[in-house]
Amino acid sequence: MVVFVCAECGAAMTTKVARVALPDHSGQKYGHGLLPSLLEPGTYVVDPGDGRPWEPLKPEPESHGVRLLTYCVSGAPNRIGIAPGDVRGTVFIPERLGGCCCGWDGQYGPNLACARCGCPVATRVDDCGFWQVVWLEPEAVRPVAVDGPAQRVIDWAELPTTPPVDPRGFWSPLWEAAAAVALAHLLAASGGERVSVPKGPVAQVFRRVIDRLLPPEPPERHLVLAGPGLSAATTDIALVPRHPQTGEVWPCDAGAVVPLSAGVWTYMAFNDDRRLVPAAYGMPAVVRRDDPPPLLPSSPFRPDGRVFLSTLERLAAVRQPWLRRIYDRVKDRPHMDPFA
């Protein structure tokens, strides 16, 4: 475990924290309500960011019908995210707190300073529509190893599960973000060819968007669920879980591997949301149960378009003209069907 301290004066800025994998929804903006903390207490993440610009691309023949540009996407690399309750020894910087709605979105830069020396050290984000988190500036703090209980890494058989529906009956924003990240990797793995998906929740999440972004003609590649508890199968593309703590991707022998958030993958692999149909002559009263049927959204599933674009920007495959056309198409119309 580590404690992050001020790089200038050495004052402690956090409690003891252990590193976990960066969640897919770390950069998501969702709705207009107040969202919970991005991270569990006692954990931290490192966001590699997108401060590295895309390398200049060689001109392509005009027959491709695309114009390739060089982009530099804003964002400080290697920011350290922690739960707001794990912050210590900081004070707000008043002049950097304005212009928001229900909280602070960090648009004016670091808004927390070291209480001892006054150096800006972090940015608290807790405005409506943002997952609550404190981003420590990588150059303003440094980690110090401390004694503490060793972090227990859960086994693959203990992966958590994330329900697809929130208490209001809407699609979970965690699913929308996780599917968007996986979709970017899936498109890159497809090579621009049509992809078939298995029936059930995988098809519910991916088939509609794949049919709109990839050509309908063969050749065709095949996507299957693979991972702990499932029989091994040789396939073109495998949808596998990504460990929530280590970030490790489940290894398999597929031609290409598409990582998916462990909680979403587990639900897809082992839950069945099909509703029971009463028998022809009804069900005896003594057999009926009081459990309500599972919540199922009335609207089609829509991956988060902004998360999809930010993920695609970081993949080398986006330099390929066919995938760049998809990127530009979604970027020009971020609210196009099938994205939210």
C-alpha positions in Angstrom: 0.0 0.0 0.0 1.0 3.6 -0.5 0.3 7.1 0.8 0.6 10.0 -1.6 2.4 13.0 -0.2 3.0 16.5 -1.4 6.1 16.6 -3.6 7.0 20.0 -2.3 6.8 19.6 1.5 6.1 15.9 2.1 2.7 16.4 3.9 0.4 13.4 3.5 -2.3 14.0 0.9 -4.2 10.6 1.2 -4.9 7.7 3.5 -3.4 4.3 2.7 -4.5 3.2 -0.8 -3.9 0.2 -3.1 -3.9 0.3 -6.8 -6.7 -1.1 -9.0 -7.5 -1.1 -12.7 -9.0 2.1 -14.2 -12.8 1.7 -14.6 -14.3 2.1 -18.1 -16.6 4.8 -16.9 -13.7 7.0 -15.5 -14.2 9.6 -18.2 -18.0 9.3 -18.6 -20.5 12.1 -18.2 -23.9 10.7 -17.5 -27.2 12.6 -17.1 -27.7 15.6 -14.8 -28.0 13.9 -11.4 -25.4 13.4 -8.7 -23.4 10.2 -9.3 -21.5 8.2 -6.6 -17.8 7.8 -6.2 -15.8 6.5 -9.1 -13.7 4.3 -6.8 -14.0 2.2 -3.7 -12.5 3.6 -0.5 -8.9 2.6 0.0 -8.1 2.3 -3.8 -6.5 4.4 -6.4 -6.1 4.3 -10.2 -3.6 5.8 -12.7 -5.1 7.2 -15.9 -2.6 7.1 -18.7 -4.5 10.0 -20.3 -4.4 11.1 -23.8 -1.7 13.7 -23.7 0.3 11.9 -26.4 -0.7 13.3 -29.8 -1.4 11.0 -32.7 1.7 10.6 -34.8 1.5 12.3 -38.3 0.0 10.0 -40.8 1.3 9.3 -44.3 -1.0 10.7 -47.0 -3.4 8.1 -48.4 -4.5 7.9 -52.1 -7.5 10.0 -52.8 -9.4 6.9 -53.8 -9.9 6.2 -50.1 -12.1 9.2 -49.8 -10.6 10.2 -46.4 -8.5 13.0 -45.2 -6.1 11.9 -42.3 -5.2 14.6 -39.8 -3.0 14.8 -36.7 -4.9 15.3 -33.5 -3.7 16.2 -30.0 -6.4 15.4 -27.5 -6.3 17.4 -24.2 -5.7 15.7 -20.9 -2.8 15.3 -18.4 -1.3 11.8 -18.6 -0.8 9.6 -15.5 -3.2 11.4 -13.2 -3.9 9.5 -10.0 -7.5 9.0 -9.1 -8.7 8.4 -5.5 -12.1 8.4 -3.7 -12.9 11.9 -2.3 -13.1 10.4 1.2 -9.5 9.3 1.1 -8.1 12.8 0.7 -6.2 14.4 3.6 -4.4 17.6 4.3 -5.9 19.8 1.5 -7.8 23.0 1.2 -9.9 24.4 -1.6 -8.6 27.1 -4.0 -11.6 29.5 -4.1 -10.8 31.1 -7.4 -11.0 27.8 -9.2 -14.4 26.7 -8.0 -16.8 28.8 -10.1 -18.9 28.2 -13.2 -20.4 24.8 -12.3 -23.8 23.5 -11.4 -24.2 21.3 -8.3 -20.5 20.9 -7.6 -17.1 21.2 -9.3 -16.1 19.8 -12.6 -12.4 20.8 -12.6 -12.6 23.0 -15.7 -10.3 25.6 -14.1 -7.5 23.3 -13.2 -6.4 22.0 -9.8 -8.8 23.2 -7.2 -7.2 21.6 -4.1 -3.9 22.8 -2.5 -1.7 21.3 0.1 -2.8 22.7 3.5 0.8 23.0 4.6 2.6 24.7 1.7 -0.2 25.9 -0.5 1.0 24.1 -3.7 -1.9 23.0 -6.0 -2.0 19.2 -5.8 -5.3 17.9 -7.0 -8.6 18.4 -8.8 -11.9 17.4 -7.1 -14.7 16.5 -9.5 -18.2 16.1 -8.1 -20.5 18.1 -10.3 -23.8 16.6 -11.5 -23.3 14.1 -14.3 -19.7 13.3 -13.2 -18.5 10.3 -11.2 -17.0 11.8 -8.0 -13.3 11.5 -7.8 -10.2 13.5 -6.8 -7.4 13.5 -9.5 -3.9 14.0 -8.0 -1.5 15.8 -10.2 1.4 13.4 -11.0 4.1 16.1 -10.7 2.6 17.5 -7.5 2.6 14.3 -5.4 4.7 11.2 -4.9 3.9 7.8 -3.5 5.4 6.5 -0.3 5.2 2.8 0.6 3.7 2.1 4.0 2.9 -0.9 6.1 -0.6 -2.2 5.7 -2.6 -5.3 4.9 -1.7 -6.8 1.6 -4.3 -6.3 -1.1 -6.1 -9.6 -1.7 -6.4 -10.2 -5.4 -9.7 -12.0 -6.2 -9.6 -15.2 -8.2 -11.1 -15.4 -11.7 -13.9 -17.5 -10.2 -14.9 -14.7 -7.8 -15.4 -12.0 -10.4 -18.2 -9.5 -9.5 -21.4 -9.0 -11.4 -22.9 -5.8 -12.6 -26.7 -5.7 -13.3 -27.6 -4.2 -16.6 -30.4 -2.0 -15.2 -30.4 0.7 -12.6 -33.1 1.0 -9.9 -35.1 3.4 -12.2 -35.4 0.8 -14.9 -32.9 2.4 -17.3 -29.8 0.8 -18.8 -26.9 1.1 -16.3 -24.3 3.7 -17.3 -21.7 1.2 -16.2 -22.9 -1.1 -19.0 -23.0 1.8 -21.5 -19.4 2.7 -20.8 -18.1 -0.9 -20.7 -19.8 -1.8 -23.9 -18.4 1.4 -25.6 -14.9 0.4 -24.7 -15.3 -3.2 -25.8 -17.0 -2.0 -29.0 -13.9 0.1 -30.0 -11.7 -3.0 -29.5 -14.1 -5.2 -31.3 -14.2 -2.9 -34.4 -10.4 -2.9 -34.4 -10.3 -6.7 -34.2 -12.9 -7.1 -37.0 -10.6 -5.7 -39.7 -13.7 -4.0 -41.1 -15.5 -7.3 -41.8 -18.9 -8.3 -40.7 -19.1 -9.8 -37.2 -21.7 -12.4 -36.0 -22.5 -12.4 -32.3 -24.1 -15.1 -30.1 -27.8 -14.8 -29.0 -28.7 -13.4 -25.7 -27.2 -10.4 -23.8 -24.2 -10.2 -26.1 -26.5 -9.7 -29.1 -28.7 -7.3 -27.2 -25.7 -5.1 -26.5 -23.6 -5.4 -29.7 -25.6 -6.7 -32.6 -27.5 -3.5 -33.3 -24.5 -1.2 -33.3 -22.3 -3.7 -35.3 -25.0 -3.9 -38.0 -24.9 -0.1 -38.3 -21.1 0.3 -38.3 -19.9 -2.7 -40.2 -20.8 -3.9 -43.7 -23.5 -6.5 -44.0 -21.8 -8.6 -46.7 -19.5 -11.5 -46.0 -16.7 -12.5 -45.2 -17.8 -12.8 -41.7 -16.0 -13.2 -38.4 -17.4 -14.8 -35.3 -17.5 -13.4 -31.7 -18.1 -15.7 -28.7 -17.9 -15.3 -24.9 -14.8 -16.9 -23.4 -13.5 -16.9 -19.9 -13.6 -18.7 -16.5 -16.4 -21.2 -16.2 -17.1 -21.4 -19.9 -15.9 -24.2 -22.2 -12.9 -23.3 -24.3 -13.7 -22.8 -28.0 -11.5 -21.8 -30.9 -12.9 -18.7 -32.6 -12.1 -15.6 -34.6 -12.8 -13.1 -31.8 -13.3 -13.8 -28.1 -15.1 -11.5 -25.7 -13.2 -12.0 -22.4 -13.2 -10.5 -18.9 -10.7 -7.9 -17.7 -9.7 -8.3 -14.0 -11.1 -5.4 -12.0 -8.0 -5.1 -9.8 -5.0 -6.0 -11.9 -6.4 -5.1 -15.3 -5.2 -8.5 -16.6 -7.1 -9.8 -19.6 -8.3 -13.5 -19.6 -5.9 -15.4 -21.8 -7.3 -17.6 -24.6 -6.3 -18.9 -28.0 -8.7 -16.9 -30.1 -7.5 -15.0 -33.2 -8.3 -11.8 -31.4 -9.3 -10.9 -27.9 -11.8 -8.1 -26.9 -11.6 -7.2 -23.2 -14.8 -6.4 -21.3 -15.4 -5.1 -17.8 -15.5 -8.1 -15.5 -18.9 -7.2 -13.9 -20.6 -6.9 -17.3 -18.9 -10.0 -18.7 -20.0 -12.1 -15.7 -23.6 -11.0 -16.0 -23.6 -11.8 -19.7 -22.0 -15.2 -19.2 -24.1 -16.5 -16.3 -27.5 -14.6 -16.0 -30.6 -15.3 -17.9 -33.2 -12.5 -18.1 -35.8 -14.3 -20.1 -39.2 -14.0 -18.4 -41.0 -17.2 -17.4 -44.1 -17.9 -19.4 -47.1 -19.4 -17.4 -48.1 -22.9 -18.3 -51.2 -23.5 -20.5 -53.5 -24.0 -17.5 -51.8 -21.5 -15.2 -49.6 -22.0 -12.2 -51.0 -23.2 -8.9 -51.3 -20.4 -6.4 -49.1 -22.2 -3.9 -46.3 -22.1 -6.5 -46.5 -18.4 -7.2 -43.8 -16.3 -5.6 -43.7 -12.7 -4.4 -40.4 -11.9 -6.2 -41.0 -9.3 -8.9 -39.7 -10.0 -12.4 -36.3 -8.5 -13.2 -36.3 -5.0 -14.5 -35.9 -4.8 -18.3 -35.5 -1.5 -20.1 -38.1 -0.6 -22.7 -35.5 1.1 -24.9 -32.8 -0.5 -27.1 -29.3 -0.6 -25.6 -27.0 2.3 -26.6 -23.3 2.4 -25.9 -21.9 5.6 -24.7 -20.7 7.5 -27.8 -18.2 9.7 -26.0 -16.5 6.8 -24.3 -16.4 5.0 -27.6 -14.7 7.9 -29.3 -12.2 8.4 -26.5 -11.3 4.7 -26.5 -10.9 4.6 -30.3 -8.6 7.6 -30.2 -6.1 5.6 -28.2 -6.0 2.6 -30.5 -3.4 2.4 -33.3 -6.0 0.8 -35.6 -7.8 4.1 -35.9 -5.2 5.1 -38.4 -6.7 2.6 -40.9 -8.9 4.5 -43.3 -12.0 2.3 -42.9 -11.9 2.7 -39.1 -11.1 6.4 -39.3 -14.3 6.8 -41.4 -16.3 5.3 -38.6 -14.6 7.5 -36.1 -15.3 10.6 -38.1 -18.9 9.6 -38.7 -19.6 9.2 -35.0 -17.6 12.3 -34.0 -19.5 14.4 -36.5 -22.8 13.0 -35.2 -22.2 11.9 -31.5 -25.9 11.5 -30.9 -26.6 9.4 -34.0 -28.3 6.1 -33.7 -27.3 3.7 -32.1 -25.3 5.8 -29.7 -26.8 7.8 -26.8 
